[in-house]
Amino acid sequence: MTQMKLRILWIAAGALPFALFGQSAPAVVPIPRDPLELATGPVQRGATPAARDAALQLLARARNSYQLKKARAPWELKVRFTVDSLGQTDHDGAWEMDDVFAPGEGVHWTAKSSTGYSIAGIFGINSVYAEATASVVPLRLQEARAMLFNPIASVSYAGSGSIRTVMTSYQGSPVTCILMSRARAVSAAARAWDETEDCIDPQSGRLRMHSDVPGRYATYDYTNAPRLGEQGLPSTVTVTEAGRVVSTISVESLQTLASVDPALFVPTARMKAEPATAMVSATKISRMQGQGPVSPSMKVRPVCIFGLVTPSGQLVEAHSLEPNDPNSEAALRDAKSMDFSPSLAAGAPQQHFVFLIENFVTTE
């Protein structure tokens, strides 16, 4: 099971983009209001190479601060998190996670939940191993690791897609919110449905808020935050969906070690016998619902579905991030009907997050 390296990949499916309809394109409804949505305008487009470079450099600075593996000394990280998804995802309750790093060896990590799930893994220099009570890593565990170690994805469309910025404030401090999309041009007055949003303190370079899609937000608190030289982690990450807290991730300790037991990096017989499942890049998919001609009098109502694609191509733990939208149940049904197996890479088993933006064309 490899350490997840987030890279947002885009797929468009189901219909032609609205831009191809020209003046007949229906209007897209604004994203839902949320107190954590900071990109409410005015939005500045990174139209020049200098503006795009400045935004990308700010992202790189924030991303670099989380790279704990750059430390030259061994360290141990202890994390606790609590999941309360009302049963929409698996293993609600208390979690514990422990990572031990040794230069030249890699990372030995363990995690367990109050519901009985447990895993032990090794991210070695040239190999990975894992043994667990289930072959698929639960969504909230993969989420916790992503939010702590890779909160800012490296996007494949950074060179050609849209980059926009919003100068605003969060909890009384200035932040720069960077909006990124695969679209070459985004004209929305505020954040668009397909834009990823990262809000960063321009002075400290710290990430304050991250959102892959509207409706799901992670906020970062650095009160008494632990550090290892230039790298460090937040003290708390809070994940909300549809305005409700679903996971609270707390860093209990991060400390250097005088030495590490080499036996931690020796795989067990079970680890050698079972192939490890890789936690890999997230996928963002846009799908159109409805057939027939469209007109400017119509509207597009997107609904975001968040879930986990297993190594067999099955979508699990899927749920709507706009549960109050009238099309929420239809969006979830369509997402669950999809077969993701054709998109899976050959070779070692992999699992990844998926964000499906289901677009419903209506006359309302």
N, C-alpha and C positions, 0 to 999 in steps of 0.2 A: 504494500500500500504506500504509494509515494506521497510525500508532502505536497499538498495541493498548491499549484501555481495558477492563480486565476488569470484567465484571459477571456474576455467576453467575445464570443463568436455570434455573428448575426445570420439569421436565415429568414427570408421572406417566403411565405407560402399562401396559397389559397386564392390569390387574385392579383391583379396588377396594382402597383402603387397608385395612390390617388393623384400624384403629380401628373400622371399620364392622361388624366381626364381633363386637364387644363381648367378652363373656367367653369366646367360642369362639376368639379369636385365638391362634394358635400363638406360642410364645416365639421371639424373635430371638436368635441366638447372639451373644456379645460379639465386638467387633472383635478381630483377631489381636494378640497381644502384640508390641510393638516397643519397643526402648530409647528411641526418639524420641517415643513416644506419651506425652505429659505429662498429659493429661486423664484420669487414672485415678481421680479422686475425692478428696474429696467435691466434688460439683458443686452450685453455687448457681444457682438460677433467677432471672433478672432480672425479677421479678414486678412491681416498681414502676416507674413512669416514671423516677424518679431513678436506679435501678439500671441501666435500659436506657440512659439518657443517658450515664451514666458509662462504660459499656462502649463505646458508639459514639464518645464523645469520645476514648477511648484509641486506638481504631482510627484515627480521623481524625488524631490526632497522629502516629502511626507512619506512616500513609500520606503525610502532608505532607512528611516528611523526605526522601522519594524524588523529590519534584517538582523535578528539576534545571532545568526550563524556567523556574522562577521567578527564576533568576539573571539579573541585569541585564547581565552581561558575557558575551562569547563564551567557550565552553569546548570542550575536546576530551576524549573518554573513549576509553581503549584497554582492551579486554577480551580475555582468552584463556579458552577452556574446553575441556575434554576430555570426550568422550562414550564410555562403555563400556557399551553396552546388550546386549552379546552378540548383536547382530544383530536384536533385537526392534524397534528403530527404525532409521531410515536414517542414514547418514553417521557411523558410529562413528569416533573419532579426534580429531585436534586441530583446533580452530577459532580464528579471529581475528575480532574485530569492532571497528569504529572508528566513533564518532559525533562529529560536529562541529556545535555549536549556535551560532547567531547571532541575537540579538534582532531581531525584525522580519522575519527570513528563514525560520527554522525549523531543521530538522535534516537534515544530509546524513549518511547512514550506509552502511557497507559491511560485508560479512561474507564469509568464505571458509573452506572446510573442506579438510582434507588429502586428501579423496576427490574433489575437483574441483568441488564446488558453489560458486558465488559469486553475490553480489547487490550491487547499488548502488541506493540509494533516496533520495528526498527527501520529507520530511514538511514541506511548505510551510504557509504561514498559511491559504490557502484551497484548496490543491490538493496532491495526492500523486502521486508517480511512482516507478517502479521498473523495473529491467531485471535479469534473472537467467538462470541456466542452466536453470531449471525454473520453471513458473508457480506451483507450490505451495511455500511456505516450509516447510522441514523442521521436524518437531515439536520437535526439540531446540534449534533456533535460535529458534523462537517462544517456547519455554520459557525460554531464557536471557534474552531481552528482557523477558518477563513477570516473571521472578524479580527482575530488577534495577530495572525502571521501574514495575511495577504489581504488586508482590507481594501486596497486600491488595485483594481485589475489593470494589467497592461492590455490595452485594446488593440485589436488588429487593424482598426481603421484610423488610427491616430494620424497617419500621413495624409489621408484623403477625405476623412469625414468632417463633420461639423464640430467645432470647438467654440463654445460661448462661455462668457463669464458674467457673474453678478457680484457686485460689491455690496455686502450687507453686514449684519451683526448677529451674533448668537451669544446669548447670556451676557450681554453687555460688552462683548469684545468683537472687533472687526474680523470678518472672515471673507475669503474669496471663494465663491462657489463656482466650480468648473463643470459645465454641462457638455457631455460628449455624445455624439450620435454617428451612426454610419452614413446618414444622409449628408449630402454635400452642402445643403442649405436648409436651415430651419428658420421659419418665419414667425413662430409662435411668440407672443408678447412675453410670456413667462416660460417655465419649463414645459417641454413637450413630452408626450407619453413615452417616446422611445429613447429619451436622454438619460444617461447615467449621471448622477450628481455627487460630487465630492466637495465639501466645504472645509477649507483649510485656513488656519490662522497664519497670515502672511509673515508675521514676526517670528514666531516660534517654529513654523513649518509643520505644526501638528494638525492632524486630521481631527475635525470636530464632529462632522456628520457625513455619513455615507449612505447612498440610496441607489440600488441597481435599477429599480422601477418605482413609479409612484405607488404609494400605499405601504411600502416597506422601508423603514429607516433605522439606522444604527447611529447612536450618539456616543461620543467618547469623552470620558471624564478623566482628567489627569491629576486630581488631588492626591498628593503623596504617591505619585506614580513612580514605579521602579525603573532604574536605568542601569545599563551596562556600557559605560563609556558614552559614545555618541548615539547608541541605540537604546531604545526603551519601549515600554508598553503602557497603555492606559491603565488606570486602577480599576475602571469599570466601563463596560460596554453594555448599553441597553438597546435591545432590538424591539421595535414596535411594528405591528401590522394592523392596518385599518384603525390606527389611533389607540391600539391596546398593546401593553407590554407583554411580549411572549417569551422573552429570554433576558435574563440579567447575568452577565458574565463578569466575575470578579477575580482579579489577580491577587492571590493571597501572598505570594512571595516570588521574587526573582533574585537569586544570589549566585555569586561565583563559588566554585568548589575547589578545594585544594587538590583533589584527585577523584577519579571515577573508576568504579569497578569494571574492568574490561569484560567481565562475563555478561554485562548488560547488552553487549553488542554481538553476542554469539547466539545465532538463531536456534530455537528448539527444533526437535524432530518434527513436530506438527507444523511449525512455520515453514520448514523445508518441503513438507509434503503438499501443502496447499498454496496455490498461487495467490499472491496478494492483490487486492483490488485497488486500483489507482484512483485517487480523488483528483479529478482533472478539471479543465476549463468549463466555466459556465456557458450555457447557450441561451441566447435570446431570440425568440421566434415571433414573427408577426403574421397573423392569419386573418383572412377576411371571411365574414359570415354574411350570407345573403347573396342572391343572384339578381340579374336584371339591370336595367339602366339606372343611373344615379343622376341627381340634379342638385343644384345649389340649395334647394329648399330642404333637402334631407340633412341628417346629422349622423356622425359616426360616434358611437359610444364604446370606447375600449374598456376591457376588463382584463386585469393582469392575474394570471394563474402562476403560482410558485410551487415547484415540486422537485423531486429527485429522480433521475433516470438511472436505473440499475444496469449492471453489465449485460443483462438479457434484453435490454431495451424497454423494460416496463417502467411506467411512470407511477411512483409511489409517494405517499405523504403529500399529495397535491391538494391545494386549497386556494380559494380566491382571496385576493388582497383588496377587493372591492365587494365585500359580502352583501352590502345593502343595494347594490346595483340590480335592477330588474333582470338583467341578462347574466347574472353571476352563475346560476345553476346551469344554464345552457353552455356557458363558457367552460365550466368544469367538466361537463359531460363530453364536450368536444375534445378537450385536452386528454381525457382519459381514454378516448377512442383512438388516439394516435399510436402508431407503431414507430418507435424510435430506433429499432434495431438496424435499419439500413444506414443510419448515420454514425454508428459506432465504429471506432477504429479497430483494425485487425490487430491481433496479438494479445497482450495481457488484458485481463478484465478491467473495466473502468466504470466509474460512476461519476455523475456530474449534476449540478443544479441546472434547472431549466426555468426560464421566465417566458411564458407565453402571453403575448398581447393579443387577445381575441377582439377583433373589431366588428361591431354590429352596426349595420346601416339601418337607420330607422327614419320614420317621417315625423317623429316627435321632437 
